[in-house]
Amino acid sequence: MFNSKGKQAKKEIEALFNDIQINLENNYKDLAIGARKKAEERLKSMEASGELKDKDYKKLKATLDDYTKRMEGYHH
């Protein structure tokens, strides 16, 4: 099997991104903030443990940065 851990890790992060997107679409700002934070923490831990290739990490990090930018005005 070719890097099934990497595929599994990408799917997990993409599911977390989906949670962010759904919460943004429904205007659930607090839930979107929490989902973004959870995705950020999980992405960092995956990078540190080597679960993601550098190329995949950079792509996912860019997506997370886009969500962060969209949520700049959100506060608890």
N, CA, C and O atoms as a Maestro MAE file, in Angstrom:
{
 s_m_m2io_version
 :::
 2.0.0
}

f_m_ct {
 s_m_title
 :::
 protein
 m_atom[304] {
  # First column is atom index #
  i_m_mmod_type
  r_m_x_coord
  r_m_y_coord
  r_m_z_coord
  i_m_residue_number
  s_m_chain_name
  s_m_pdb_residue_name
  s_m_pdb_atom_name
  i_m_atomic_number
  :::
  1 25 0.838 -1.182 0.000 1 A "MET " " N  " 7
  2 3 0.000 0.000 0.000 1 A "MET " " CA " 6
  3 2 0.881 1.243 0.000 1 A "MET " " C  " 6
  4 15 1.885 1.325 0.707 1 A "MET " " O  " 8
  5 25 0.479 2.181 -0.798 2 A "PHE " " N  " 7
  6 3 1.256 3.392 -0.947 2 A "PHE " " CA " 6
  7 2 0.744 4.491 -0.025 2 A "PHE " " C  " 6
  8 15 -0.288 5.110 -0.287 2 A "PHE " " O  " 8
  9 25 1.467 4.719 1.038 3 A "ASN " " N  " 7
  10 3 1.207 5.827 1.946 3 A "ASN " " CA " 6
  11 2 -0.262 5.938 2.353 3 A "ASN " " C  " 6
  12 15 -0.852 7.015 2.264 3 A "ASN " " O  " 8
  13 25 -0.849 4.837 2.796 4 A "SER " " N  " 7
  14 3 -2.254 4.880 3.211 4 A "SER " " CA " 6
  15 2 -2.447 5.766 4.434 4 A "SER " " C  " 6
  16 15 -3.524 6.326 4.636 4 A "SER " " O  " 8
  17 25 -1.397 5.893 5.255 5 A "LYS " " N  " 7
  18 3 -1.477 6.813 6.399 5 A "LYS " " CA " 6
  19 2 -1.682 8.239 5.924 5 A "LYS " " C  " 6
  20 15 -2.473 8.988 6.499 5 A "LYS " " O  " 8
  21 25 -0.968 8.609 4.874 6 A "GLY " " N  " 7
  22 3 -1.092 9.960 4.326 6 A "GLY " " CA " 6
  23 2 -2.477 10.229 3.785 6 A "GLY " " C  " 6
  24 15 -3.029 11.310 3.991 6 A "GLY " " O  " 8
  25 25 -3.047 9.252 3.090 7 A "LYS " " N  " 7
  26 3 -4.398 9.419 2.558 7 A "LYS " " CA " 6
  27 2 -5.407 9.540 3.686 7 A "LYS " " C  " 6
  28 15 -6.325 10.359 3.628 7 A "LYS " " O  " 8
  29 25 -5.232 8.724 4.706 8 A "GLN " " N  " 7
  30 3 -6.129 8.766 5.855 8 A "GLN " " CA " 6
  31 2 -6.018 10.111 6.576 8 A "GLN " " C  " 6
  32 15 -7.027 10.679 6.994 8 A "GLN " " O  " 8
  33 25 -4.800 10.612 6.717 9 A "ALA " " N  " 7
  34 3 -4.583 11.903 7.371 9 A "ALA " " CA " 6
  35 2 -5.235 13.029 6.573 9 A "ALA " " C  " 6
  36 15 -5.877 13.909 7.147 9 A "ALA " " O  " 8
  37 25 -5.072 13.002 5.246 10 A "LYS " " N  " 7
  38 3 -5.684 14.021 4.402 10 A "LYS " " CA " 6
  39 2 -7.200 13.993 4.520 10 A "LYS " " C  " 6
  40 15 -7.842 15.041 4.589 10 A "LYS " " O  " 8
  41 25 -7.775 12.790 4.543 11 A "LYS " " N  " 7
  42 3 -9.232 12.678 4.673 11 A "LYS " " CA " 6
  43 2 -9.701 13.244 6.008 11 A "LYS " " C  " 6
  44 15 -10.742 13.897 6.079 11 A "LYS " " O  " 8
  45 25 -8.932 12.993 7.063 12 A "GLU " " N  " 7
  46 3 -9.301 13.513 8.385 12 A "GLU " " CA " 6
  47 2 -9.294 15.038 8.394 12 A "GLU " " C  " 6
  48 15 -10.226 15.662 8.902 12 A "GLU " " O  " 8
  49 25 -8.253 15.634 7.838 13 A "ILE " " N  " 7
  50 3 -8.164 17.100 7.784 13 A "ILE " " CA " 6
  51 2 -9.271 17.663 6.904 13 A "ILE " " C  " 6
  52 15 -9.880 18.675 7.252 13 A "ILE " " O  " 8
  53 25 -9.539 17.026 5.776 14 A "GLU " " N  " 7
  54 3 -10.590 17.509 4.887 14 A "GLU " " CA " 6
  55 2 -11.962 17.436 5.555 14 A "GLU " " C  " 6
  56 15 -12.823 18.278 5.299 14 A "GLU " " O  " 8
  57 25 -12.167 16.438 6.404 15 A "ALA " " N  " 7
  58 3 -13.422 16.355 7.170 15 A "ALA " " CA " 6
  59 2 -13.521 17.518 8.151 15 A "ALA " " C  " 6
  60 15 -14.594 18.091 8.339 15 A "ALA " " O  " 8
  61 25 -12.396 17.862 8.773 16 A "LEU " " N  " 7
  62 3 -12.380 19.014 9.682 16 A "LEU " " CA " 6
  63 2 -12.652 20.313 8.917 16 A "LEU " " C  " 6
  64 15 -13.367 21.188 9.405 16 A "LEU " " O  " 8
  65 25 -12.076 20.434 7.712 17 A "PHE " " N  " 7
  66 3 -12.345 21.610 6.878 17 A "PHE " " CA " 6
  67 2 -13.826 21.666 6.506 17 A "PHE " " C  " 6
  68 15 -14.414 22.747 6.449 17 A "PHE " " O  " 8
  69 25 -14.424 20.513 6.255 18 A "ASN " " N  " 7
  70 3 -15.847 20.457 5.934 18 A "ASN " " CA " 6
  71 2 -16.678 20.981 7.104 18 A "ASN " " C  " 6
  72 15 -17.668 21.684 6.902 18 A "ASN " " O  " 8
  73 25 -16.272 20.637 8.328 19 A "ASP " " N  " 7
  74 3 -16.966 21.157 9.510 19 A "ASP " " CA " 6
  75 2 -16.891 22.683 9.558 19 A "ASP " " C  " 6
  76 15 -17.878 23.351 9.866 19 A "ASP " " O  " 8
  77 25 -15.724 23.221 9.253 20 A "ILE " " N  " 7
  78 3 -15.565 24.682 9.232 20 A "ILE " " CA " 6
  79 2 -16.522 25.280 8.204 20 A "ILE " " C  " 6
  80 15 -17.249 26.229 8.497 20 A "ILE " " O  " 8
  81 25 -16.515 24.714 7.000 21 A "GLN " " N  " 7
  82 3 -17.331 25.236 5.904 21 A "GLN " " CA " 6
  83 2 -18.819 25.206 6.250 21 A "GLN " " C  " 6
  84 15 -19.533 26.183 6.025 21 A "GLN " " O  " 8
  85 25 -19.274 24.100 6.790 22 A "ILE " " N  " 7
  86 3 -20.689 23.983 7.155 22 A "ILE " " CA " 6
  87 2 -21.061 25.022 8.206 22 A "ILE " " C  " 6
  88 15 -22.110 25.658 8.112 22 A "ILE " " O  " 8
  89 25 -20.203 25.191 9.203 23 A "ASN " " N  " 7
  90 3 -20.485 26.173 10.251 23 A "ASN " " CA " 6
  91 2 -20.478 27.596 9.712 23 A "ASN " " C  " 6
  92 15 -21.276 28.426 10.148 23 A "ASN " " O  " 8
  93 25 -19.590 27.885 8.774 24 A "LEU " " N  " 7
  94 3 -19.578 29.215 8.154 24 A "LEU " " CA " 6
  95 2 -20.848 29.454 7.344 24 A "LEU " " C  " 6
  96 15 -21.445 30.528 7.406 24 A "LEU " " O  " 8
  97 25 -21.251 28.440 6.587 25 A "GLU " " N  " 7
  98 3 -22.449 28.579 5.758 25 A "GLU " " CA " 6
  99 2 -23.697 28.802 6.605 25 A "GLU " " C  " 6
  100 15 -24.619 29.504 6.191 25 A "GLU " " O  " 8
  101 25 -23.722 28.202 7.790 26 A "ASN " " N  " 7
  102 3 -24.874 28.344 8.672 26 A "ASN " " CA " 6
  103 2 -24.731 29.508 9.647 26 A "ASN " " C  " 6
  104 15 -25.577 29.703 10.520 26 A "ASN " " O  " 8
  105 25 -23.663 30.274 9.493 27 A "ASN " " N  " 7
  106 3 -23.387 31.443 10.324 27 A "ASN " " CA " 6
  107 2 -23.222 31.088 11.807 27 A "ASN " " C  " 6
  108 15 -23.588 31.867 12.687 27 A "ASN " " O  " 8
  109 25 -22.668 29.905 12.066 28 A "TYR " " N  " 7
  110 3 -22.349 29.489 13.433 28 A "TYR " " CA " 6
  111 2 -20.905 29.871 13.709 28 A "TYR " " C  " 6
  112 15 -20.004 29.040 13.599 28 A "TYR " " O  " 8
  113 25 -20.691 31.116 14.064 29 A "LYS " " N  " 7
  114 3 -19.334 31.644 14.191 29 A "LYS " " CA " 6
  115 2 -18.527 30.952 15.275 29 A "LYS " " C  " 6
  116 15 -17.367 30.609 15.046 29 A "LYS " " O  " 8
  117 25 -19.108 30.735 16.453 30 A "ASP " " N  " 7
  118 3 -18.367 30.085 17.534 30 A "ASP " " CA " 6
  119 2 -17.967 28.666 17.160 30 A "ASP " " C  " 6
  120 15 -16.850 28.236 17.448 30 A "ASP " " O  " 8
  121 25 -18.875 27.937 16.519 31 A "LEU " " N  " 7
  122 3 -18.560 26.577 16.095 31 A "LEU " " CA " 6
  123 2 -17.499 26.574 14.992 31 A "LEU " " C  " 6
  124 15 -16.634 25.699 14.958 31 A "LEU " " O  " 8
  125 25 -17.573 27.551 14.097 32 A "ALA " " N  " 7
  126 3 -16.575 27.654 13.035 32 A "ALA " " CA " 6
  127 2 -15.198 27.948 13.623 32 A "ALA " " C  " 6
  128 15 -14.200 27.382 13.175 32 A "ALA " " O  " 8
  129 25 -15.137 28.821 14.614 33 A "ILE " " N  " 7
  130 3 -13.866 29.148 15.275 33 A "ILE " " CA " 6
  131 2 -13.296 27.897 15.948 33 A "ILE " " C  " 6
  132 15 -12.103 27.616 15.836 33 A "ILE " " O  " 8
  133 25 -14.151 27.154 16.641 34 A "GLY " " N  " 7
  134 3 -13.705 25.931 17.303 34 A "GLY " " CA " 6
  135 2 -13.228 24.882 16.316 34 A "GLY " " C  " 6
  136 15 -12.224 24.211 16.554 34 A "GLY " " O  " 8
  137 25 -13.939 24.738 15.216 35 A "ALA " " N  " 7
  138 3 -13.558 23.761 14.198 35 A "ALA " " CA " 6
  139 2 -12.228 24.149 13.541 35 A "ALA " " C  " 6
  140 15 -11.399 23.287 13.248 35 A "ALA " " O  " 8
  141 25 -12.032 25.454 13.313 36 A "ARG " " N  " 7
  142 3 -10.775 25.904 12.715 36 A "ARG " " CA " 6
  143 2 -9.614 25.634 13.662 36 A "ARG " " C  " 6
  144 15 -8.551 25.185 13.233 36 A "ARG " " O  " 8
  145 25 -9.811 25.901 14.927 37 A "LYS " " N  " 7
  146 3 -8.759 25.661 15.916 37 A "LYS " " CA " 6
  147 2 -8.411 24.169 15.998 37 A "LYS " " C  " 6
  148 15 -7.239 23.798 16.067 37 A "LYS " " O  " 8
  149 25 -9.431 23.336 15.989 38 A "LYS " " N  " 7
  150 3 -9.218 21.883 16.033 38 A "LYS " " CA " 6
  151 2 -8.449 21.418 14.790 38 A "LYS " " C  " 6
  152 15 -7.537 20.598 14.890 38 A "LYS " " O  " 8
  153 25 -8.820 21.945 13.626 39 A "ALA " " N  " 7
  154 3 -8.138 21.582 12.383 39 A "ALA " " CA " 6
  155 2 -6.684 22.043 12.416 39 A "ALA " " C  " 6
  156 15 -5.788 21.322 11.978 39 A "ALA " " O  " 8
  157 25 -6.456 23.244 12.936 40 A "GLU " " N  " 7
  158 3 -5.099 23.772 13.018 40 A "GLU " " CA " 6
  159 2 -4.226 22.900 13.925 40 A "GLU " " C  " 6
  160 15 -3.092 22.575 13.576 40 A "GLU " " O  " 8
  161 25 -4.756 22.528 15.081 41 A "GLU " " N  " 7
  162 3 -3.997 21.690 16.012 41 A "GLU " " CA " 6
  163 2 -3.702 20.321 15.418 41 A "GLU " " C  " 6
  164 15 -2.597 19.798 15.561 41 A "GLU " " O  " 8
  165 25 -4.692 19.747 14.754 42 A "ARG " " N  " 7
  166 3 -4.507 18.413 14.172 42 A "ARG " " CA " 6
  167 2 -3.513 18.471 13.015 42 A "ARG " " C  " 6
  168 15 -2.695 17.565 12.858 42 A "ARG " " O  " 8
  169 25 -3.575 19.514 12.215 43 A "LEU " " N  " 7
  170 3 -2.641 19.662 11.099 43 A "LEU " " CA " 6
  171 2 -1.209 19.783 11.609 43 A "LEU " " C  " 6
  172 15 -0.293 19.181 11.049 43 A "LEU " " O  " 8
  173 25 -1.016 20.560 12.672 44 A "LYS " " N  " 7
  174 3 0.323 20.692 13.259 44 A "LYS " " CA " 6
  175 2 0.833 19.358 13.794 44 A "LYS " " C  " 6
  176 15 2.002 19.019 13.610 44 A "LYS " " O  " 8
  177 25 -0.040 18.604 14.453 45 A "SER " " N  " 7
  178 3 0.399 17.320 15.009 45 A "SER " " CA " 6
  179 2 0.717 16.325 13.895 45 A "SER " " C  " 6
  180 15 1.634 15.515 14.032 45 A "SER " " O  " 8
  181 25 -0.028 16.380 12.806 46 A "MET " " N  " 7
  182 3 0.248 15.487 11.668 46 A "MET " " CA " 6
  183 2 1.573 15.836 11.006 46 A "MET " " C  " 6
  184 15 2.312 14.952 10.574 46 A "MET " " O  " 8
  185 25 1.866 17.122 10.931 47 A "GLU " " N  " 7
  186 3 3.147 17.538 10.351 47 A "GLU " " CA " 6
  187 2 4.293 17.064 11.250 47 A "GLU " " C  " 6
  188 15 5.291 16.534 10.762 47 A "GLU " " O  " 8
  189 25 4.147 17.255 12.545 48 A "ALA " " N  " 7
  190 3 5.201 16.884 13.491 48 A "ALA " " CA " 6
  191 2 5.455 15.381 13.504 48 A "ALA " " C  " 6
  192 15 6.594 14.939 13.656 48 A "ALA " " O  " 8
  193 25 4.389 14.595 13.343 49 A "SER " " N  " 7
  194 3 4.540 13.140 13.396 49 A "SER " " CA " 6
  195 2 4.925 12.542 12.049 49 A "SER " " C  " 6
  196 15 5.240 11.354 11.969 49 A "SER " " O  " 8
  197 25 4.903 13.345 10.994 50 A "GLY " " N  " 7
  198 3 5.270 12.857 9.671 50 A "GLY " " CA " 6
  199 2 4.153 12.125 8.953 50 A "GLY " " C  " 6
  200 15 4.409 11.419 7.978 50 A "GLY " " O  " 8
  201 25 2.924 12.277 9.413 51 A "GLU " " N  " 7
  202 3 1.789 11.613 8.767 51 A "GLU " " CA " 6
  203 2 1.500 12.191 7.383 51 A "GLU " " C  " 6
  204 15 0.947 11.505 6.523 51 A "GLU " " O  " 8
  205 25 1.870 13.439 7.173 52 A "LEU " " N  " 7
  206 3 1.620 14.103 5.890 52 A "LEU " " CA " 6
  207 2 2.930 14.384 5.169 52 A "LEU " " C  " 6
  208 15 3.945 14.706 5.787 52 A "LEU " " O  " 8
  209 25 2.884 14.254 3.854 53 A "LYS " " N  " 7
  210 3 4.024 14.679 3.043 53 A "LYS " " CA " 6
  211 2 4.087 16.200 3.092 53 A "LYS " " C  " 6
  212 15 3.078 16.864 3.332 53 A "LYS " " O  " 8
  213 25 5.263 16.739 2.865 54 A "ASP " " N  " 7
  214 3 5.453 18.189 2.913 54 A "ASP " " CA " 6
  215 2 4.538 18.890 1.907 54 A "ASP " " C  " 6
  216 15 3.957 19.933 2.210 54 A "ASP " " O  " 8
  217 25 4.415 18.317 0.720 55 A "LYS " " N  " 7
  218 3 3.573 18.907 -0.330 55 A "LYS " " CA " 6
  219 2 2.109 18.957 0.130 55 A "LYS " " C  " 6
  220 15 1.431 19.970 -0.043 55 A "LYS " " O  " 8
  221 25 1.635 17.864 0.710 56 A "ASP " " N  " 7
  222 3 0.254 17.815 1.188 56 A "ASP " " CA " 6
  223 2 0.046 18.788 2.342 56 A "ASP " " C  " 6
  224 15 -0.981 19.461 2.417 56 A "ASP " " O  " 8
  225 25 1.025 18.858 3.239 57 A "TYR " " N  " 7
  226 3 0.923 19.782 4.368 57 A "TYR " " CA " 6
  227 2 0.788 21.217 3.872 57 A "TYR " " C  " 6
  228 15 -0.068 21.963 4.350 57 A "TYR " " O  " 8
  229 25 1.626 21.605 2.921 58 A "LYS " " N  " 7
  230 3 1.590 22.985 2.419 58 A "LYS " " CA " 6
  231 2 0.242 23.305 1.780 58 A "LYS " " C  " 6
  232 15 -0.289 24.402 1.957 58 A "LYS " " O  " 8
  233 25 -0.303 22.357 1.047 59 A "LYS " " N  " 7
  234 3 -1.594 22.568 0.392 59 A "LYS " " CA " 6
  235 2 -2.703 22.708 1.435 59 A "LYS " " C  " 6
  236 15 -3.539 23.606 1.339 59 A "LYS " " O  " 8
  237 25 -2.707 21.829 2.417 60 A "LEU " " N  " 7
  238 3 -3.726 21.884 3.463 60 A "LEU " " CA " 6
  239 2 -3.563 23.126 4.335 60 A "LEU " " C  " 6
  240 15 -4.551 23.722 4.765 60 A "LEU " " O  " 8
  241 25 -2.335 23.508 4.591 61 A "LYS " " N  " 7
  242 3 -2.056 24.716 5.386 61 A "LYS " " CA " 6
  243 2 -2.572 25.950 4.649 61 A "LYS " " C  " 6
  244 15 -3.104 26.867 5.274 61 A "LYS " " O  " 8
  245 25 -2.419 25.980 3.335 62 A "ALA " " N  " 7
  246 3 -2.926 27.106 2.545 62 A "ALA " " CA " 6
  247 2 -4.447 27.189 2.639 62 A "ALA " " C  " 6
  248 15 -5.007 28.281 2.733 62 A "ALA " " O  " 8
  249 25 -5.107 26.047 2.614 63 A "THR " " N  " 7
  250 3 -6.561 26.023 2.757 63 A "THR " " CA " 6
  251 2 -6.970 26.534 4.133 63 A "THR " " C  " 6
  252 15 -7.906 27.323 4.260 63 A "THR " " O  " 8
  253 25 -6.261 26.077 5.162 64 A "LEU " " N  " 7
  254 3 -6.541 26.540 6.526 64 A "LEU " " CA " 6
  255 2 -6.313 28.045 6.637 64 A "LEU " " C  " 6
  256 15 -7.090 28.745 7.286 64 A "LEU " " O  " 8
  257 25 -5.261 28.540 6.012 65 A "ASP " " N  " 7
  258 3 -4.983 29.980 6.032 65 A "ASP " " CA " 6
  259 2 -6.112 30.770 5.360 65 A "ASP " " C  " 6
  260 15 -6.446 31.869 5.802 65 A "ASP " " O  " 8
  261 25 -6.698 30.212 4.293 66 A "ASP " " N  " 7
  262 3 -7.835 30.860 3.639 66 A "ASP " " CA " 6
  263 2 -9.025 30.974 4.591 66 A "ASP " " C  " 6
  264 15 -9.674 32.016 4.669 66 A "ASP " " O  " 8
  265 25 -9.299 29.888 5.312 67 A "TYR " " N  " 7
  266 3 -10.387 29.933 6.292 67 A "TYR " " CA " 6
  267 2 -10.082 30.958 7.387 67 A "TYR " " C  " 6
  268 15 -10.960 31.711 7.809 67 A "TYR " " O  " 8
  269 25 -8.848 30.975 7.831 68 A "THR " " N  " 7
  270 3 -8.451 31.925 8.878 68 A "THR " " CA " 6
  271 2 -8.678 33.352 8.404 68 A "THR " " C  " 6
  272 15 -9.180 34.185 9.159 68 A "THR " " O  " 8
  273 25 -8.312 33.641 7.162 69 A "LYS " " N  " 7
  274 3 -8.476 34.978 6.620 69 A "LYS " " CA " 6
  275 2 -9.958 35.347 6.516 69 A "LYS " " C  " 6
  276 15 -10.344 36.480 6.805 69 A "LYS " " O  " 8
  277 25 -10.774 34.392 6.104 70 A "ARG " " N  " 7
  278 3 -12.223 34.646 5.987 70 A "ARG " " CA " 6
  279 2 -12.850 34.931 7.345 70 A "ARG " " C  " 6
  280 15 -13.872 35.612 7.431 70 A "ARG " " O  " 8
  281 25 -12.238 34.411 8.407 71 A "MET " " N  " 7
  282 3 -12.815 34.511 9.742 71 A "MET " " CA " 6
  283 2 -12.142 35.605 10.585 71 A "MET " " C  " 6
  284 15 -12.322 35.630 11.803 71 A "MET " " O  " 8
  285 25 -11.387 36.491 9.974 72 A "GLU " " N  " 7
  286 3 -10.633 37.511 10.710 72 A "GLU " " CA " 6
  287 2 -11.484 38.331 11.673 72 A "GLU " " C  " 6
  288 15 -11.027 38.635 12.774 72 A "GLU " " O  " 8
  289 25 -12.679 38.690 11.303 73 A "GLY " " N  " 7
  290 3 -13.511 39.542 12.139 73 A "GLY " " CA " 6
  291 2 -14.315 38.798 13.193 73 A "GLY " " C  " 6
  292 15 -15.067 39.413 13.949 73 A "GLY " " O  " 8
  293 25 -14.164 37.495 13.249 74 A "TYR " " N  " 7
  294 3 -14.944 36.690 14.205 74 A "TYR " " CA " 6
  295 2 -14.292 36.721 15.572 74 A "TYR " " C  " 6
  296 15 -13.084 36.527 15.709 74 A "TYR " " O  " 8
  297 25 -15.118 36.969 16.585 75 A "HIS " " N  " 7
  298 3 -14.629 36.959 17.958 75 A "HIS " " CA " 6
  299 2 -15.628 36.224 18.820 75 A "HIS " " C  " 6
  300 15 -16.814 36.154 18.497 75 A "HIS " " O  " 8
  301 25 -15.145 35.678 19.914 76 A "HIS " " N  " 7
  302 3 -16.044 34.991 20.858 76 A "HIS " " CA " 6
  303 2 -16.855 36.000 21.616 76 A "HIS " " C  " 6
  304 15 -17.672 35.628 22.458 76 A "HIS " " O  " 8
  :::
 }
 m_bond[303] {
  # First column is bond index #
  i_m_from
  i_m_to
  i_m_order
  :::
  1 1 2 1
  2 2 3 1
  3 3 4 2
  4 3 5 1
  5 5 6 1
  6 6 7 1
  7 7 8 2
  8 7 9 1
  9 9 10 1
  10 10 11 1
  11 11 12 2
  12 11 13 1
  13 13 14 1
  14 14 15 1
  15 15 16 2
  16 15 17 1
  17 17 18 1
  18 18 19 1
  19 19 20 2
  20 19 21 1
  21 21 22 1
  22 22 23 1
  23 23 24 2
  24 23 25 1
  25 25 26 1
  26 26 27 1
  27 27 28 2
  28 27 29 1
  29 29 30 1
  30 30 31 1
  31 31 32 2
  32 31 33 1
  33 33 34 1
  34 34 35 1
  35 35 36 2
  36 35 37 1
  37 37 38 1
  38 38 39 1
  39 39 40 2
  40 39 41 1
  41 41 42 1
  42 42 43 1
  43 43 44 2
  44 43 45 1
  45 45 46 1
  46 46 47 1
  47 47 48 2
  48 47 49 1
  49 49 50 1
  50 50 51 1
  51 51 52 2
  52 51 53 1
  53 53 54 1
  54 54 55 1
  55 55 56 2
  56 55 57 1
  57 57 58 1
  58 58 59 1
  59 59 60 2
  60 59 61 1
  61 61 62 1
  62 62 63 1
  63 63 64 2
  64 63 65 1
  65 65 66 1
  66 66 67 1
  67 67 68 2
  68 67 69 1
  69 69 70 1
  70 70 71 1
  71 71 72 2
  72 71 73 1
  73 73 74 1
  74 74 75 1
  75 75 76 2
  76 75 77 1
  77 77 78 1
  78 78 79 1
  79 79 80 2
  80 79 81 1
  81 81 82 1
  82 82 83 1
  83 83 84 2
  84 83 85 1
  85 85 86 1
  86 86 87 1
  87 87 88 2
  88 87 89 1
  89 89 90 1
  90 90 91 1
  91 91 92 2
  92 91 93 1
  93 93 94 1
  94 94 95 1
  95 95 96 2
  96 95 97 1
  97 97 98 1
  98 98 99 1
  99 99 100 2
  100 99 101 1
  101 101 102 1
  102 102 103 1
  103 103 104 2
  104 103 105 1
  105 105 106 1
  106 106 107 1
  107 107 108 2
  108 107 109 1
  109 109 110 1
  110 110 111 1
  111 111 112 2
  112 111 113 1
  113 113 114 1
  114 114 115 1
  115 115 116 2
  116 115 117 1
  117 117 118 1
  118 118 119 1
  119 119 120 2
  120 119 121 1
  121 121 122 1
  122 122 123 1
  123 123 124 2
  124 123 125 1
  125 125 126 1
  126 126 127 1
  127 127 128 2
  128 127 129 1
  129 129 130 1
  130 130 131 1
  131 131 132 2
  132 131 133 1
  133 133 134 1
  134 134 135 1
  135 135 136 2
  136 135 137 1
  137 137 138 1
  138 138 139 1
  139 139 140 2
  140 139 141 1
  141 141 142 1
  142 142 143 1
  143 143 144 2
  144 143 145 1
  145 145 146 1
  146 146 147 1
  147 147 148 2
  148 147 149 1
  149 149 150 1
  150 150 151 1
  151 151 152 2
  152 151 153 1
  153 153 154 1
  154 154 155 1
  155 155 156 2
  156 155 157 1
  157 157 158 1
  158 158 159 1
  159 159 160 2
  160 159 161 1
  161 161 162 1
  162 162 163 1
  163 163 164 2
  164 163 165 1
  165 165 166 1
  166 166 167 1
  167 167 168 2
  168 167 169 1
  169 169 170 1
  170 170 171 1
  171 171 172 2
  172 171 173 1
  173 173 174 1
  174 174 175 1
  175 175 176 2
  176 175 177 1
  177 177 178 1
  178 178 179 1
  179 179 180 2
  180 179 181 1
  181 181 182 1
  182 182 183 1
  183 183 184 2
  184 183 185 1
  185 185 186 1
  186 186 187 1
  187 187 188 2
  188 187 189 1
  189 189 190 1
  190 190 191 1
  191 191 192 2
  192 191 193 1
  193 193 194 1
  194 194 195 1
  195 195 196 2
  196 195 197 1
  197 197 198 1
  198 198 199 1
  199 199 200 2
  200 199 201 1
  201 201 202 1
  202 202 203 1
  203 203 204 2
  204 203 205 1
  205 205 206 1
  206 206 207 1
  207 207 208 2
  208 207 209 1
  209 209 210 1
  210 210 211 1
  211 211 212 2
  212 211 213 1
  213 213 214 1
  214 214 215 1
  215 215 216 2
  216 215 217 1
  217 217 218 1
  218 218 219 1
  219 219 220 2
  220 219 221 1
  221 221 222 1
  222 222 223 1
  223 223 224 2
  224 223 225 1
  225 225 226 1
  226 226 227 1
  227 227 228 2
  228 227 229 1
  229 229 230 1
  230 230 231 1
  231 231 232 2
  232 231 233 1
  233 233 234 1
  234 234 235 1
  235 235 236 2
  236 235 237 1
  237 237 238 1
  238 238 239 1
  239 239 240 2
  240 239 241 1
  241 241 242 1
  242 242 243 1
  243 243 244 2
  244 243 245 1
  245 245 246 1
  246 246 247 1
  247 247 248 2
  248 247 249 1
  249 249 250 1
  250 250 251 1
  251 251 252 2
  252 251 253 1
  253 253 254 1
  254 254 255 1
  255 255 256 2
  256 255 257 1
  257 257 258 1
  258 258 259 1
  259 259 260 2
  260 259 261 1
  261 261 262 1
  262 262 263 1
  263 263 264 2
  264 263 265 1
  265 265 266 1
  266 266 267 1
  267 267 268 2
  268 267 269 1
  269 269 270 1
  270 270 271 1
  271 271 272 2
  272 271 273 1
  273 273 274 1
  274 274 275 1
  275 275 276 2
  276 275 277 1
  277 277 278 1
  278 278 279 1
  279 279 280 2
  280 279 281 1
  281 281 282 1
  282 282 283 1
  283 283 284 2
  284 283 285 1
  285 285 286 1
  286 286 287 1
  287 287 288 2
  288 287 289 1
  289 289 290 1
  290 290 291 1
  291 291 292 2
  292 291 293 1
  293 293 294 1
  294 294 295 1
  295 295 296 2
  296 295 297 1
  297 297 298 1
  298 298 299 1
  299 299 300 2
  300 299 301 1
  301 301 302 1
  302 302 303 1
  303 303 304 2
  :::
 }
}
